[in-house]
Amino acid sequence: MMSSPSQPNKQGQRRRIRLVLFFVLCFSVWTGYTAYLQSDILSEKESELEQLKQEAAAVQQQQAELSYKVSRLNDKEYIAELARKHFFLSKPGEKIYVLPE
């Protein structure tokens, strides 16, 4: 039997389709693996970002407290109160009694 001229053409076409499907499969596997690796890195970065946001909030709160303390240091009455409390200074005629805590 003689093969028709379309027979070799069909085999070549099938071979090309298989080759293209193989490359598509390889590309899909590579893309999936890369996405999987990057999702792990992304989740690590998101947890690091959340931690840094919490630290930033704590630092901002600390800064607000320190700014408040600095503003209070401009008040003469507050400075006098600190001098009495920490250094046991008193006004003339005033007596300081230290009570145990």
Secondary structure by P-SEA (a helix, b strand, c coil): cccccaaaaaaaaaaaaaaaaaaaaaaaaaaaaaaaaaaaaaaaaaaaaaaaaaaaaaaaaaaaaaaaaaaaaacaaaaaaaaaaccccccccbbbbbbcc
